[in-house]
Amino acid sequence: MVYKQAADKWRADYAEGLLRPEGWLSVAGLFWLKEGTNTVGSAEECEVRLPAHASPPMAGNISRTGDKCRLTAFPGVDLKVNGQPAISGDLNSDAAEKVDRLAIGGVTFKVIQRGERIGVRLYDPKCKGRTDYHGLHWYPADEKWVVKAKFVPYTTKKTAMITNVLGDTSPVDIPGYLSFTLDGKECKLDAQDEGVLFLNFQDTTSGKSTYGAGRFLYTDKPDKDGNVVIDFNQTTNPPCAYTSFATCPLPPAGNRLDVAVTAGEKKYHN
């Protein structure tokens, strides 16, 4: 009972995160920038098209030179950068230590970098994904899915070529793998180091009761003896399960479990 209460709270907090103004359910657009000038506004011809309820037809422009972007706001437009009135200036993408956040009329947007692509991701709390939210779907929380694992570091540096849903591929360091037992079967998953351990995997429920591209799971780093606790009840969908404007990585080659992980989040869309 105590575990179920904790799981229910974790799931409620997770759903609240999706529903935040910059949560994945509020993502309303993704616009790839061309070299040179890209207009910003609600006019149909704008490269970065904002909703009409938030922006005038022309609010400004973003000039791209390679991986550098510079904003020019048009006079009289209430456009802000990091809460301050915007005039003109360089913009930090999410590849920088601190990304610049732009806001106008209740919507926000930011520059993102994905390989050689530079784009603008738009968040709108009034978008269809947010207003049509119909709740998440989970397997019942069960402590049997809390398993003990061993972190096994690779003795020779391993780099995996990770492909995202756009088809872009990039190298990612894999420090080691987690070894554990599920339903009597010996299993292993390559883990990525993101401050904690990140598991991106598929199992035999993928494409059936769970999202086909795979699911995400984070765990604490191993203790000094290499022990890790994996709670599969905290398995979640990647952002691309909720919006077509995400750029999710697909699981590394080999990260498919030959068991049905009937734990964590189910499909969001039917």
N, C-alpha and C positions, 0 to 999 in steps of 0.2 A: 504493500500500500504506500509506504514511504517513497519507494522508487517510482511508482506510477505518478505520484504527486509531483515529484521532481521532474519527471519526463514531461508531464503536462505543462509545467511552467516553462521548461526549455522550449517546447514547441510553440507556446503562446508568444514567447519573446522572439522566436524565429519569425513567426508570421508578422509580428509587429514591425520587425526590421524590413520585411518585404514591402510593407504598406507605408513606410516613411516617405517623405517627399522625394528623397533620392534612393528609395528602394527599387527593386527590380520590377515591381508591378506598376511603377510610375514612369518607366522608360517609354518615351513616346516617339523616339526617332533616332536615327544614326545616319549622319551625313558625311561622306568621305570628301575631303577637301582636295581640290585640284591645285596644281602649282599656280601661283598668281593670286588674283583677287577672287574671293568668294563672298557674295552678298548675303546678309543676314536680315531676315524679316519675314512677314507673313505673306508677301506677294508670291504668286505661283512660280515666278522665275528665279526666286532666291535659291542659291545653292544650300544654304542652311535655312530651312523653312520652319518658322515658328508658328504656333497656333494664332489664329486671328484674335482670339479673346485676350491674348497676352501682348501682342506686338503690333506696331504700325507696319504698313507694307514694307518699308525700308528702315531698319534700325541701325545698320552699320555694315561693316565688312571685316572679314578676316583674311589677311594676306598670308599665303604660305610660301616659304622659300625653303625647300628641303624639309627638314624636321623642325623648322622654326616657324612660329605663327605670331602675327601681330594684329591686334584689334584696333579698328578705328570706329568710334561711335559717332553717329550723325547728331548734329545740334538739336537740342530740344527733346531728345529721346531719354527716357528714364531707365537707362541700362546701367547696371552696377557690376563691378568686379570685386569679389571678396567683400561685399557690403558697401563699397565706396563708389561714388559716381564715376562712370567710365568716360574717358575722353579718347586716349589712344595709348598703346603700350604693348609690349611683348606679353605673350600668354604662356604660362607653364602648362604642359600636358601632364597626363597622369604618369608619364615616365620620369617626371621630376620628383624631388623629395616632397614638394608641396604643390598640388595642382591648383590652378586658379579656377574659381567658380563664378560664373556669370549668371545674372538674374534679371528678369524683366517680367512684369505683369503676372507674377505668381508662378512662372516656370523658371527652371534653372538649366544650365548646360555647361559642358566642359569639353576641353580638347583631350582626345585620347590618341595614343600611339600604339599600333599593332604591326610590328615588323616595319615595313616601308610605308604602311598606310597611316595617314593622319586623318582623324575624323572628329566630329562633334557629336556628343551624345546628349540627347534632350530628355529632361524629366518634367512631366506635367501631371500633377495630382488629379487633373480632370480628364485624363486620357481614358480610353476605353478599357485598357488593361487594369487600371485602378478602380474604375467605377463598376466594372463587371466582375470584380473579385467575388468568388463563390466559395471560398474556404479551401484549405489544404486537405489532403487525404493521407492518412498514416496507417501503418500496421499497428496493432495494439502493442504498447510498450511491454517488453518482457525481458526480465533479467537474464534469461538464458542466452541472449544475444550480447551480453557483456562478457568478452572473452579475454584471456591473457595471451599475450604475444611476446615474441622475442625480436628485438631489432638486430639484424645481421648486417653490419657495414660491408660494403664492397671493398675488397682489398686493392683492387685496381679501379681507378676512377671510371664511373659509368656515366655516359651521357645519352639520354634518350631524345629522339627527334619527335617532338610533340606537335601534332596537327590540330588546328582549331577548326571550328565549324565553317570558317571562311575558306578553308583549304590551305591556309598559310602554315608552314612548318618551321619550327625553331628548336634549337638545342636546349635541353634542360638537364641540369646536374641531378643525378639520382644517388644520394649518399648510401642507400642501403635498402633492405626490404624487411617487411614484417612477416614472421613465420608463426602460424597458429593453426588450430584445429577447429573445423566447423562440421557438425553432423558426422563426426568420425573421419573426416577427410583432412589430410594435410594440405594446407593452403599457404600461399605467399602473395604478397602485394608489394610492388615497388612503391617507395615513399619519397615524396619530395619535401625538402626543407623550406618551410615558409614561416620560420620562427617557431612553429609547431610542425608536426608531421601531417602532410596532406596526402590523402589517398583518393585517387580518381580511378574508379573501377566499374566493371560490369559483372553481372552474375546471370544465372539462368532465368531470372524474372525480367531482365532487361528487354524492353520492347513488348512485354506482356502486361504485367501489373505495374511495372515501374518504367521510368523514362528510358527510351531506347538507347540514347547516346551514352548512358552511364550515370553514375551518381557520385557525389562528393562526401568525404568524411574527414574530419580533423581529429587528431589525437595529441595528447601531450608528448613531449620528447621522452626518449627512454631514460630510466634511472641509471645509476652507475653500473648496474648489472645487466643493462640492456632490456629490462622489463618494460612493457607497454600494455596498458589496458585499452582495448578497442570496444567502444559502445556502438554497435551497429544500429541501435535505436535512434542515434543522432545522424544517420545517413540522410542526406538531403539531395534534392534535385539541383543541377547546375542552373545558372541564370537563363540559359537558352530554353529551358523547359517552360518559362513564363513569358518570354518575349522573343520576337524575331530580331531584335536589335542588340542581342548579346553576341559576344565573340568567344564563346567557351572553348577551352582545350578539351580534346578527346582523351580517353584513357591511354596511358603508355601501352605499347605492344606487350602482350602477356598478362595485363592486369584484368583478366576475366576469370572469375571463380566458377568452378564447375559444381556449384551448389546454389540452391535457391535461398537468397538472403531475404526472407520474409520479415524484414524489420526496416524501420525508418520510413521515409516518405515514398508514397506511391505516385503514379502519374498525376499531373495537375490538369491537363486537358485530356478529354477522351479521344 
